[in-house]
């Protein structure tokens, strides 16, 4: 996705027009514009210059974002935000100064008889001219509304500034007319007309509208700045300098100058300038900024470190592995930024309304004024109703309702080690009703551990472990590694051993202290020693718990049995319990046998088990679950990638493979299963916030526009003055942004308020399939890229891609032209041979 800065946008109508203009550029497959961050994300092969030209032709400015996510670029963005706030504040201060004088003259003197210099007493024309002068000054101060608004009208693409400019101009022009009419009446000596026209001035309304809208814009700018605090906080973590070692000397350079292979030093209390490997020294490193985990992690030579992590104690020398925009920190910043640049599906309705909102409002305003004139009302009264309609309507609230919640929600997630790649993934997480869990590495530790040591009557536990360790240390089998780790953790020293020989699928032989040692399963050991019924019964019991019993004999005598298993993670049971409390059904997918899988599932409290499935089987199982409800798939391995892509929400454990992380929609940095419930909890809170914002934006306009038009006057005698309408408009966007900021108060790991939510069952769709023959796919990464691209096409419900067969079987829920499918794949640089 190419990222661009966009300038000149003032409301959701602007967003709609920029998206429409860019989407028409040849080679653009998708475009998403954010009013919140004034940014645009574009997918496709279109040249950046063509995209920028399209934006400029639509009347806005655009520039390609720099590829670096360094401190400097972040600083520039923050400075830009501060500069905008300062400009608006200065405009407001100047406007208020002149407005107060204008209000004193127009209301204090004219209506309430407040004192004025003798020259103005009884001189209505002088008072009118003074009001005219003060209003012109306020208009000049706020000229941006007029230049932007009338330019947009000239392009037949009116925006919020157009509404403000029209409302203020109408009030000003009518007031000027009233001033000239009053002057003419005074020349004619018609005092009654003079008094009438002196009360027809709306100069203060014209100035007040501009000032109050500026108040709203300033508050909105400040609040919008706070929604990006999480992103700015991440950017600020990157150190500006690095202490590089060259020719044996420490040299301080800019962090941007650091390159792969450089050796750099990090003192206690300093941050790492790049991702690297420790080559000298030991220390505890605080990675809270990246993972949300507050407990420092011990690092020694050979361990990896990440940019922005803080060295808390010892002096470390490291070799740079990834620098600049390639670091983990930069990747996190990109994910958060990309999420803000994309749109949640729930925003589509608001976008459709925003696209026609301003022209409709202008039409309503004209009709309102005309109806009141026809009904016999005065020109001033009818005009006031039309102006009120113009200035009370607020397309900004519609445009900000979704992006502010997405930005704050994704920022809160990033601070807690939960990365949402898109706005759609944040929304989908809030709708999840089924969670499918991979077993190995997700529910379990992923590495076998010793769980039980059961020696024969005349053998001690330590002796059994020592003999088995002495033999197994020569083996490369994963189960042997579990015994070796157990012995080494207990500080047991091995006996002298040798002559090791492995028997595939059954056991081994070795000599320990000159004695013949056999180890393996029951059938294998039964040939070399006698197994008692008690030992066989215990082995069967352990097997039923999902453990693997290993028997050992010495010179024909049974030494005992050691059980090994891939144990569940410490937080797995608690994590599953939290999902159940949220009303979520849990399913475990695994390639293991059913007995082992059911034992693990029972220990973790998981509802269902689908065992003995290969990667393709996992994908099919996930698709089946998706037909029953919104399904999240949680995994960490290469074999999980197809299922992660097939799921409504793919969640990758952060310690997993790159392919799994690429295929997923959400990445959990801490590799903790409890973060799955946290990601769903935050998704629900964000979705709830979006609904609240959209409700406010729609209900505000639904009630406000009719009230401004005067619907309440015949019923209750209530009318809205244009100034009150402007105040209401200025506060509407501020309320939406402030509501979104409440997401910062959420404790994503606190499930005290969790409760089940009502889930809508997915509608069954009639489907058809097309088979594409594709050339150029070489690996799982290629499969994931093609699959993701095809499934992003509207009308494509799923795509099964195989780089080995060179095919993609596409399932359609609606008609999709072959040329669209072909272009989608070819945009990813693969060749489509045929579509059948």
Secondary structure as UniProt FT lines:
FT   STRAND          2..7
FT   HELIX           12..23
FT   TURN            26..27
FT   STRAND          28..34
FT   TURN            35..38
FT   STRAND          39..44
FT   HELIX           48..57
FT   TURN            58..59
FT   STRAND          61..64
FT   HELIX           71..103
FT   HELIX           104..109
FT   TURN            110..112
FT   HELIX           118..120
FT   TURN            121..122
FT   HELIX           124..141
FT   HELIX           143..154
FT   TURN            155..156
FT   HELIX           160..188
FT   HELIX           191..198
FT   HELIX           203..227
FT   HELIX           229..237
FT   STRAND          241..246
FT   TURN            247..248
FT   STRAND          249..254
FT   HELIX           255..257
FT   TURN            260..261
FT   STRAND          263..266
FT   TURN            268..269
FT   STRAND          275..280
FT   STRAND          283..286
FT   HELIX           288..291
FT   STRAND          297..299
FT   TURN            301..302
FT   STRAND          304..305
FT   TURN            307..308
FT   STRAND          310..311
FT   STRAND          316..322
FT   HELIX           324..326
FT   HELIX           328..341
FT   HELIX           345..347
FT   HELIX           348..374
FT   TURN            375..376
FT   HELIX           379..392
FT   HELIX           395..415
FT   TURN            416..417
FT   STRAND          418..420
FT   HELIX           423..429
FT   TURN            430..431
FT   STRAND          434..438
FT   HELIX           439..443
FT   STRAND          449..455
FT   TURN            457..458
FT   HELIX           461..472
FT   TURN            473..474
FT   HELIX           478..489
FT   TURN            490..491
FT   STRAND          497..503
FT   TURN            504..506
FT   STRAND          507..512
FT   TURN            513..514
FT   STRAND          515..520
FT   HELIX           522..525
FT   TURN            526..528
FT   HELIX           533..544
FT   TURN            545..546
FT   STRAND          548..554
FT   TURN            555..556
FT   STRAND          557..565
FT   TURN            570..571
FT   HELIX           572..581
FT   TURN            582..583
FT   STRAND          585..589
FT   HELIX           594..604
FT   STRAND          608..610
FT   HELIX           615..626
FT   TURN            627..628
FT   STRAND          631..635
FT   HELIX           638..640
FT   HELIX           641..646
FT   STRAND          649..653
FT   TURN            654..655
FT   HELIX           658..663
FT   STRAND          666..668
FT   TURN            669..670
FT   HELIX           674..709
FT   HELIX           711..716
FT   HELIX           722..741
FT   HELIX           742..745
FT   TURN            748..749
FT   TURN            752..753
FT   STRAND          768..775
FT   HELIX           780..791
FT   TURN            794..795
FT   STRAND          796..802
FT   TURN            803..806
FT   STRAND          807..812
FT   HELIX           818..826
FT   TURN            827..829
FT   STRAND          831..835
//
